[in-house]
Amino acid sequence: MSRVSQAQARENRRQVVETAARLFRERGVAQVSVADVMAGAGLTHGGFYKQFTSKDALAVEALTRGLAEVAERLARIAQPSDRAAFLDHYLSPDHRDSPGAGCPIAGFARDLPGANPDLVTTYADGVEYYADKLGDLTAVSTAVGALILARATAGTDLSDRILAEAVAALTNDS
């Protein structure tokens, strides 16, 4: 059996975290097994514990990755028009219909009650960062709550109304 180079091991880890971040946002941490993540990354299940101590550790790393992706977009908010543009995308049908590439705050929400304390702390830090960039916790609660409700009612007129009314309410405050 040949050993994997350090560079390949880093790439494998990156691929596992990226796959986990997508799958956890789409289906929830509890609904995705280690085998699902490893298969999605194109790797064997046996290699998981060479890279991660546990599924909980992977969940924290996957959430951290997702938050970093959004942080880049949130960092560009310098004026009210930037905030409005962010919210127009955030509360769009495209974002609603793409949970795997979407907001980690909305995607991981279902997994937080009773979760590993490290995951809860990472999540809470992410919510606070969103609040800092969007103005306050009310804006974050409205945006994330609207996205979750829109996803739950996808395929109905109500879903589109939720998105439209939330973006209107949040951008009228700007």
Buried (B, 14 or more C-beta within 10 A) or exposed (E): EEEEEEEEBEEBBEBBBBBBBBBBBBBBBEEBEBEBBBEBBEBEEEBBEEBBEEBBBBBBBBBBBBBEBBEEBBEEBEEEEBBBBBBBEBBBEEBBEBBEBBBBBBBBBBBBEEBBEBBBEBBEEBBEBBBEBBBEEEBBBBBBBBBBBBBEBBEEEEBBEBBBEBBEBBBEEE
